[in-house]
């Protein structure tokens, strides 16, 4: 299958000429992951870049204390594994499928050659990485200055769609790890937000969030 048009809808590839994306898609492969299947592990050698086409994966890192901490979840359009390629360093995190997922796979050679031939892609990649660093900085700031209930509320606000609907397609323990709390603490604060009218529970995994 030619994935060029799918790649062009992804922000970092959107300004790359379609003929070049056609060439790139010819050397792509597709990998599917079952829920809880590991894509790659922290510390292993990285020689591939992945683009999530469907589903979602979570990014986890092991602390010095031996605890696995969820750093982020990634969904359709997100690029995964580019840091190890660009830095030529081992993987900095473990990536596991949260649900059935389909990913495009680009080899290190094809990915770096594409960047070399397309300066605009290098600019978009820098913007992409800058956005991740900014989000990480905001997460650290929020964890130090906001109450846990405020952090939970902001997390749900970040996940809402245009109708203020939030769909949690990952277990609550994963959400808790992303926010930086225990599952029990997350549950207590969700209940409090519901009592305050800031959150309306529709089903086990669906909520309506109010600013």
Secondary structure in CASP SS format (residue, H / E / C, confidence):
PFRMAT SS
TARGET T0000
AUTHOR 0000-0000-0000
METHOD secondary structure of the structure
MODEL  1
X C 1.00
X C 1.00
X C 1.00
X H 1.00
X H 1.00
X H 1.00
X H 1.00
X H 1.00
X C 1.00
X C 1.00
X H 1.00
X H 1.00
X H 1.00
X C 1.00
X C 1.00
X C 1.00
X C 1.00
X H 1.00
X H 1.00
X H 1.00
X H 1.00
X H 1.00
X H 1.00
X H 1.00
X H 1.00
X H 1.00
X C 1.00
X C 1.00
X E 1.00
X E 1.00
X E 1.00
X E 1.00
X E 1.00
X C 1.00
X C 1.00
X C 1.00
X C 1.00
X E 1.00
X E 1.00
X E 1.00
X C 1.00
X C 1.00
X C 1.00
X C 1.00
X C 1.00
X C 1.00
X C 1.00
X E 1.00
X E 1.00
X E 1.00
X E 1.00
X E 1.00
X E 1.00
X E 1.00
X C 1.00
X E 1.00
X E 1.00
X E 1.00
X E 1.00
X E 1.00
X E 1.00
X E 1.00
X C 1.00
X C 1.00
X C 1.00
X C 1.00
X C 1.00
X E 1.00
X E 1.00
X E 1.00
X E 1.00
X E 1.00
X E 1.00
X E 1.00
X E 1.00
X C 1.00
X C 1.00
X C 1.00
X E 1.00
X E 1.00
X C 1.00
X H 1.00
X H 1.00
X H 1.00
X H 1.00
X H 1.00
X H 1.00
X C 1.00
X C 1.00
X C 1.00
X C 1.00
X C 1.00
X C 1.00
X E 1.00
X E 1.00
X E 1.00
X E 1.00
X C 1.00
X C 1.00
X C 1.00
X E 1.00
X E 1.00
X E 1.00
X E 1.00
X E 1.00
X E 1.00
X E 1.00
X H 1.00
X H 1.00
X H 1.00
X H 1.00
X H 1.00
X H 1.00
X H 1.00
X H 1.00
X H 1.00
X H 1.00
X C 1.00
X H 1.00
X H 1.00
X H 1.00
X H 1.00
X H 1.00
X H 1.00
X H 1.00
X H 1.00
X H 1.00
X H 1.00
X H 1.00
X H 1.00
X H 1.00
X H 1.00
X H 1.00
X H 1.00
X H 1.00
X H 1.00
X H 1.00
X H 1.00
X H 1.00
X H 1.00
X H 1.00
X H 1.00
X H 1.00
X H 1.00
X H 1.00
X C 1.00
X C 1.00
X H 1.00
X H 1.00
X H 1.00
X H 1.00
X H 1.00
X H 1.00
X H 1.00
X H 1.00
X H 1.00
X H 1.00
X H 1.00
X H 1.00
X C 1.00
X C 1.00
X C 1.00
X C 1.00
X C 1.00
X E 1.00
X E 1.00
X E 1.00
X C 1.00
X C 1.00
X C 1.00
X C 1.00
X H 1.00
X H 1.00
X H 1.00
X H 1.00
X H 1.00
X H 1.00
X H 1.00
X H 1.00
X C 1.00
X C 1.00
X C 1.00
X H 1.00
X H 1.00
X H 1.00
X H 1.00
X H 1.00
X H 1.00
X H 1.00
X H 1.00
X H 1.00
X H 1.00
X H 1.00
X H 1.00
X H 1.00
X C 1.00
X C 1.00
X C 1.00
X E 1.00
X E 1.00
X E 1.00
X C 1.00
X C 1.00
X C 1.00
X C 1.00
X E 1.00
X E 1.00
X E 1.00
X E 1.00
X C 1.00
X C 1.00
END
